[in-house]
Amino acid sequence: MPQARIPARVVALSALLLCTALVGPQITSATTKVGASGTITVISNVPDSVESHGGTTITHATAHVVFAGTLGGQATEIYTAITHRNGRVSLHGKGFFNGTILGRTGTLDYVFHGDATSGQIVSIHGTGGLRHVHVKLPYALDPATGIYHYRGWVRLS
């Protein structure tokens, strides 16, 4: 009885399928970047200390804010405001968010910088469901309402 010859392509494909079955699917580390928008409402803003130096005023303060929209929750912000001689204000600080982002709940630490009417928030560390969440949120004050609006992105990994 003559033996049937198996084409090389069939052997190669069979070997590939066997290796895939033995090794299993490879897990990849994918990230998803989605748009984020909403509001930030200042609930309280209390100066901790104020000092003046040659026409420049430095204020250290603590604010409590509420995020709504893509981010939902509360944050405490500890910051420094420098009011320059010409009236320009520079802000920089750190925030501690506790809430939900895109269905994930946890805490998110962030830094922010800007002036009295606009700036940017960037995350630095998360815990719980926000452990691998990164945000970059430019924000601006709506002078008519006194509420800040943010529009940026959230990256999930």
Residue pairs with C-beta under 8 A, 6 or more apart in sequence:
29 157
30 157
31 155
31 156
31 157
32 155
32 156
32 157
33 153
33 154
33 155
33 156
34 102
34 153
34 154
34 155
34 156
35 70
35 151
35 152
35 153
35 154
36 69
36 70
36 71
36 101
36 135
36 137
36 150
36 151
36 152
36 153
36 154
37 69
37 70
37 149
37 150
37 151
37 152
38 67
38 68
38 69
38 70
38 71
38 72
38 149
38 150
39 67
39 68
39 69
39 147
39 148
39 149
39 150
40 65
40 66
40 67
40 139
40 147
40 148
40 149
40 150
41 65
41 66
41 68
41 147
41 148
42 63
42 64
42 65
42 146
42 148
43 63
43 64
43 65
43 66
43 74
44 63
44 64
45 61
45 62
45 63
45 64
46 61
46 62
46 63
47 59
47 60
47 61
48 60
48 61
48 62
49 59
49 60
50 57
50 58
50 59
50 60
51 57
51 58
52 58
54 85
55 84
55 85
56 82
56 83
56 84
56 85
57 82
57 83
58 80
58 81
58 82
58 83
59 80
59 81
59 82
59 83
60 78
60 79
60 80
61 78
61 79
61 80
61 81
62 76
62 77
62 78
62 79
63 76
63 77
63 79
64 74
64 75
64 76
64 77
65 74
65 75
65 77
65 95
66 73
66 74
66 75
67 73
67 74
67 75
67 97
67 99
67 150
69 150
70 101
70 102
70 154
71 97
71 99
71 100
71 101
71 135
71 137
71 150
72 99
72 100
72 101
73 97
73 98
73 99
73 100
74 97
74 98
74 99
75 95
75 96
75 97
75 98
75 99
76 95
76 96
77 93
77 94
77 95
77 96
77 112
78 93
78 94
78 95
79 91
79 92
79 93
79 94
79 112
80 91
80 92
80 93
81 89
81 90
81 91
81 116
82 89
82 90
82 91
83 89
84 90
88 115
89 115
89 116
90 113
90 114
90 115
91 112
91 113
91 114
91 115
91 116
91 119
92 111
92 112
92 113
93 111
93 112
93 113
94 109
94 110
94 111
94 112
95 109
95 110
95 111
95 112
95 121
96 107
96 109
97 107
97 108
97 109
97 110
97 130
98 106
98 107
99 105
100 129
101 108
101 130
101 133
101 135
101 154
102 133
102 154
102 156
104 128
104 129
104 130
104 133
104 156
105 128
105 129
105 130
106 126
106 127
106 128
106 129
106 130
106 131
106 133
107 126
107 127
107 128
107 130
108 123
108 125
108 126
108 127
108 130
108 133
108 135
109 123
109 124
109 125
109 126
110 121
110 122
110 123
110 124
110 135
111 121
111 122
111 124
112 119
112 120
112 121
112 122
112 139
113 119
113 120
114 120
114 139
116 141
117 140
117 141
117 143
118 138
118 139
118 140
118 141
119 138
119 139
120 136
120 137
120 138
120 139
120 152
121 135
121 136
121 137
121 138
121 139
121 150
121 152
122 135
122 136
122 137
123 133
123 134
123 135
123 136
126 132
126 133
126 134
132 156
132 157
133 154
133 155
133 156
133 157
134 154
134 155
134 157
135 152
135 153
135 154
135 155
136 152
136 153
137 150
137 151
137 152
137 153
138 150
138 151
138 152
139 148
139 149
139 150
139 151
140 148
140 149
141 147
141 148
142 148
142 149
